[in-house]
Amino acid sequence: MRTIHVNDITDAVAEMCIEANIVLAQDMQDALKKAQETEVSPLGKEILGQLQKNMQIAKEDHIAICQDTGMTVVFASVGQEVHIEGGALTDAINEGVRRGYRDGYLRKSVVRDPLDRVNTGDNTPAIIHYDIVPGDKLTLTIAPKGAGSENMSKSIMLKPADGVEGVKAAVLQAVKEAGPNACPPMVVGVGIGGNFEKSAELAKHALTRPLTAKAQNEAMDALEAEILETINKTGIGPAGLGGRVTALAVNIETYPTHIAQLPVAVNICCHVNRHSTRTL
């Protein structure tokens, strides 16, 4: 049994909230640079250059990459040999979010109720997904998600007979409907299987996978490449103003499902695909 104090968790979450909002992960930086090199549209090239300049200013001046610093999503892999000391894990995570958004001067965007719309003032509560795993480590992934691209996401309950062609069509349709509203070039997270809510969680988690990492198997790797190629033929382009680079990546995660269903979720993220991971 290994003990982790809640103060260490809070400190880590606070630091990650600031880090994720100010410095874009290296894989995303590399993808944007490559996109500028391959984009044929002069306007698209200019936009991609401006996005990279914006990232550099954010890093140098220690300010948010995007004014929408998002609702904080946390994926927590909790080793079954870990004992949390000093308080509740959920409270520790939320306190970290509270401090991170306060100390980082990040915009607070969470309202306490979806109908009365009163701001909580500290960007809490976070949305936390727990996974109990073997071992004595606690791994936290922080993924601030802005509303612009989040609003473009889709959940589709396909029939099993729709098969892979139905999946491809559903993803392409979601991207086309999103168009410029998702602030392309985008990263497209896709969840296939499970049930209604599991597919959405898979799609969200898929966005945290490094763009350089391979899919879970060769079939998914090929499907990701095929869908990405199709998306980039739509002509939506950077900022929706035309070009070849509409998406930087398509990341797919799957899960076993019921014989009578084929759930598909598409969680689109803008060019500011923010995430930070630490293991305690």
C-alpha positions as CSV (number, residue, x, y, z in Angstrom):
1,M,0.0,0.0,0.0
2,R,1.3,3.5,-0.9
3,T,0.0,6.7,0.6
4,I,-0.5,9.9,-1.4
5,H,-1.5,13.1,0.4
6,V,-4.3,15.2,-1.0
7,N,-2.1,18.3,-0.9
8,D,0.3,16.7,-3.5
9,I,-2.7,16.0,-5.7
10,T,-4.1,19.5,-5.4
11,D,-0.7,21.0,-6.2
12,A,-0.2,18.8,-9.2
13,V,-3.7,19.6,-10.6
14,A,-3.2,23.3,-10.1
15,E,0.1,23.3,-12.0
16,M,-1.3,21.1,-14.8
17,C,-4.3,23.4,-15.3
18,I,-2.0,26.4,-15.8
19,E,0.5,24.4,-17.9
20,A,-2.2,23.0,-20.2
21,N,-3.7,26.4,-20.9
22,I,-0.5,28.2,-21.5
23,V,1.9,25.7,-23.3
24,L,0.5,23.5,-26.0
25,A,1.8,20.0,-26.0
26,Q,4.8,19.3,-28.2
27,D,2.9,16.9,-30.5
28,M,0.3,19.6,-31.2
29,Q,3.1,22.2,-31.9
30,D,4.8,19.8,-34.3
31,A,1.4,19.0,-36.0
32,L,0.7,22.7,-36.6
33,K,4.2,23.2,-38.0
34,K,3.8,20.3,-40.4
35,A,0.3,21.5,-41.4
36,Q,1.7,24.9,-42.4
37,E,4.4,23.1,-44.6
38,T,1.8,20.9,-46.4
39,E,-1.1,23.4,-46.7
40,V,-1.4,24.7,-50.3
41,S,-3.8,27.5,-49.7
42,P,-1.8,30.8,-49.2
43,L,-4.5,32.1,-46.7
44,G,-4.4,28.7,-44.9
45,K,-0.6,28.9,-44.6
46,E,-0.9,32.4,-43.2
47,I,-3.6,31.3,-40.6
48,L,-1.5,28.4,-39.5
49,G,1.5,30.7,-39.1
50,Q,-0.6,33.1,-37.0
51,L,-1.8,30.2,-34.8
52,Q,1.9,29.3,-34.1
53,K,2.8,32.9,-33.4
54,N,-0.1,33.0,-30.9
55,M,1.2,29.9,-29.1
56,Q,4.7,31.5,-28.8
57,I,3.3,34.7,-27.4
58,A,1.2,32.7,-24.9
59,K,4.3,30.8,-23.7
60,E,6.6,33.9,-23.5
61,D,4.0,36.1,-21.8
62,H,2.6,33.3,-19.6
63,I,-1.0,33.9,-20.8
64,A,-3.7,31.6,-22.0
65,I,-3.4,30.3,-25.6
66,C,-7.2,30.8,-26.0
67,Q,-9.5,33.1,-24.1
68,D,-11.9,30.1,-23.6
69,T,-9.9,28.2,-20.9
70,G,-12.6,25.5,-20.9
71,M,-14.3,23.3,-18.5
72,T,-11.7,21.1,-16.8
73,V,-12.0,17.4,-17.7
74,V,-9.9,15.0,-15.6
75,F,-9.1,11.4,-16.3
76,A,-7.8,9.7,-13.1
77,S,-6.2,6.3,-13.2
78,V,-6.1,5.2,-9.5
79,G,-3.9,2.3,-8.6
80,Q,-5.7,-0.1,-6.3
81,E,-2.7,-0.1,-4.0
82,V,-3.0,3.7,-3.4
83,H,-4.3,5.1,-0.2
84,I,-5.4,8.8,-0.4
85,E,-4.6,10.6,2.8
86,G,-5.9,13.8,4.2
87,G,-9.3,14.1,2.5
88,A,-11.3,13.0,-0.5
89,L,-9.7,12.6,-3.9
90,T,-12.6,14.4,-5.7
91,D,-12.3,17.4,-3.3
92,A,-8.5,17.5,-3.9
93,I,-8.9,17.6,-7.6
94,N,-11.5,20.3,-7.5
95,E,-9.3,22.4,-5.1
96,G,-6.5,22.0,-7.6
97,V,-8.7,23.3,-10.4
98,R,-9.8,26.2,-8.2
99,R,-6.3,27.2,-7.4
100,G,-5.0,26.7,-10.9
101,Y,-7.6,28.9,-12.5
102,R,-7.1,31.6,-9.8
103,D,-3.3,31.6,-9.8
104,G,-3.1,31.3,-13.6
105,Y,-5.5,34.1,-14.1
106,L,-7.6,31.8,-16.3
107,R,-11.2,32.5,-17.3
108,K,-13.8,31.0,-15.1
109,S,-16.4,29.5,-17.3
110,V,-18.5,27.1,-15.2
111,V,-22.0,27.9,-14.1
112,R,-23.5,26.2,-11.1
113,D,-26.7,25.2,-12.9
114,P,-27.4,24.8,-16.6
115,L,-30.6,26.9,-16.3
116,D,-30.0,29.6,-13.8
117,R,-26.5,30.3,-15.3
118,V,-24.8,31.7,-12.2
119,N,-21.0,31.4,-12.4
120,T,-19.3,29.4,-9.7
121,G,-16.4,31.8,-9.8
122,D,-13.6,29.3,-9.8
123,N,-14.2,27.0,-12.7
124,T,-15.3,24.1,-10.5
125,P,-16.6,21.5,-10.4
126,A,-14.4,19.6,-12.8
127,I,-15.7,16.6,-14.8
128,I,-13.8,13.6,-13.4
129,H,-13.6,10.1,-14.9
130,Y,-12.1,7.5,-12.6
131,D,-10.5,4.2,-13.6
132,I,-9.3,1.7,-10.9
133,V,-6.2,0.0,-12.2
134,P,-3.5,-2.3,-10.8
135,G,-0.5,-0.8,-9.0
136,D,0.4,1.9,-6.6
137,K,0.4,5.0,-8.8
138,L,-2.1,7.8,-9.4
139,T,-2.0,9.1,-13.0
140,L,-3.9,12.3,-13.8
141,T,-4.7,13.7,-17.2
142,I,-6.1,17.3,-17.3
143,A,-7.9,18.3,-20.4
144,P,-9.5,21.8,-20.4
145,K,-12.2,21.8,-23.1
146,G,-13.6,24.9,-24.6
147,A,-17.3,25.2,-25.6
148,G,-16.9,26.2,-29.2
149,S,-15.6,22.9,-30.4
150,E,-17.5,20.9,-27.7
151,N,-20.8,22.2,-29.0
152,M,-20.0,20.6,-32.3
153,S,-19.8,17.1,-30.9
154,K,-22.2,14.4,-31.8
155,S,-23.5,11.1,-30.4
156,I,-25.1,8.7,-32.9
157,M,-26.7,5.3,-32.2
158,L,-26.1,3.4,-35.4
159,K,-27.5,0.0,-36.2
160,P,-25.0,-2.9,-36.3
161,A,-25.8,-3.3,-40.0
162,D,-24.4,0.2,-40.6
163,G,-20.9,-1.2,-40.0
164,V,-17.7,0.6,-40.7
165,E,-19.2,2.6,-43.6
166,G,-21.8,4.0,-41.2
167,V,-19.1,5.0,-38.7
168,K,-17.1,6.8,-41.4
169,A,-20.2,8.6,-42.7
170,A,-21.2,9.7,-39.2
171,V,-17.8,11.1,-38.4
172,L,-17.6,13.0,-41.7
173,Q,-21.1,14.4,-41.3
174,A,-20.2,15.7,-37.8
175,V,-17.1,17.4,-39.2
176,K,-19.0,19.0,-42.1
177,E,-21.7,20.3,-39.8
178,A,-19.0,21.7,-37.5
179,G,-17.2,23.5,-40.3
180,P,-15.6,26.7,-39.1
181,N,-17.4,26.7,-35.7
182,A,-14.9,24.1,-34.4
183,C,-11.9,26.4,-35.1
184,P,-10.1,24.1,-37.5
185,P,-7.6,22.6,-37.9
186,M,-9.2,20.3,-35.5
187,V,-8.5,17.0,-33.7
188,V,-11.3,14.5,-34.0
189,G,-11.9,12.1,-31.1
190,V,-14.1,9.1,-32.0
191,G,-15.6,6.6,-29.6
192,I,-17.0,3.4,-31.0
193,G,-18.9,0.8,-28.9
194,G,-19.9,0.5,-25.2
195,N,-23.2,2.2,-24.9
196,F,-24.6,5.8,-25.2
197,E,-22.5,7.3,-22.4
198,K,-19.4,5.1,-22.8
199,S,-18.9,6.0,-26.4
200,A,-18.8,9.7,-25.5
201,E,-16.2,9.1,-22.8
202,L,-14.1,7.1,-25.3
203,A,-14.3,10.0,-27.7
204,K,-13.2,12.5,-25.1
205,H,-10.4,10.3,-23.9
206,A,-9.2,9.8,-27.5
207,L,-8.4,13.5,-27.7
208,T,-5.8,13.1,-25.0
209,R,-3.8,10.5,-27.0
210,P,-0.6,12.0,-28.3
211,L,-0.9,12.5,-32.1
212,T,2.4,10.6,-32.6
213,A,1.0,7.5,-30.8
214,K,-0.4,4.6,-32.8
215,A,-4.0,3.5,-32.6
216,Q,-4.9,0.4,-30.5
217,N,-4.5,-1.9,-33.4
218,E,-3.6,-1.9,-37.1
219,A,-7.3,-1.9,-38.3
220,M,-8.0,1.3,-36.2
221,D,-4.8,2.8,-37.4
222,A,-5.9,2.3,-41.0
223,L,-9.4,3.6,-40.3
224,E,-8.0,6.8,-38.6
225,A,-5.9,7.5,-41.7
226,E,-8.7,6.9,-44.1
227,I,-11.1,9.2,-42.2
228,L,-8.5,11.9,-41.8
229,E,-7.8,11.8,-45.6
230,T,-11.5,12.1,-46.3
231,I,-12.0,15.0,-43.8
232,N,-9.1,16.9,-45.4
233,K,-10.7,16.6,-48.8
234,T,-13.7,18.6,-47.7
235,G,-11.9,21.9,-48.3
236,I,-13.0,23.4,-45.0
237,G,-9.4,24.3,-44.2
238,P,-7.8,26.4,-41.4
239,A,-10.3,28.6,-39.7
240,G,-12.9,27.3,-42.2
241,L,-11.5,29.6,-44.9
242,G,-10.5,26.9,-47.3
243,G,-7.5,24.6,-47.7
244,R,-6.3,21.0,-47.3
245,V,-5.7,20.9,-43.6
246,T,-9.1,20.7,-41.9
247,A,-8.0,18.1,-39.3
248,L,-4.6,17.4,-37.8
249,A,-5.6,13.9,-36.6
250,V,-8.4,11.4,-36.0
251,N,-8.1,9.4,-32.8
252,I,-10.3,6.4,-32.3
253,E,-11.0,4.4,-29.2
254,T,-13.3,1.3,-29.1
255,Y,-15.0,-0.8,-26.4
256,P,-17.2,-4.0,-26.5
257,T,-20.8,-3.4,-27.2
258,H,-24.3,-5.0,-27.2
259,I,-25.2,-7.2,-30.2
260,A,-28.1,-4.9,-31.1
261,Q,-26.2,-1.6,-31.1
262,L,-23.3,0.4,-32.6
263,P,-22.9,3.6,-30.6
264,V,-20.6,6.3,-32.1
265,A,-19.6,9.5,-30.5
266,V,-17.6,12.3,-32.2
267,N,-15.8,14.8,-29.8
268,I,-14.2,17.5,-31.9
269,C,-11.4,19.7,-30.5
270,C,-10.1,22.9,-32.0
271,H,-6.4,23.5,-32.9
272,V,-5.9,24.2,-29.1
273,N,-6.1,20.5,-28.1
274,R,-4.9,21.0,-24.5
275,H,-3.9,18.2,-22.2
276,S,-1.3,17.5,-19.5
277,T,-0.5,14.2,-17.7
278,R,1.4,13.5,-14.5
279,T,1.9,10.3,-12.4
280,L,2.2,10.6,-8.6
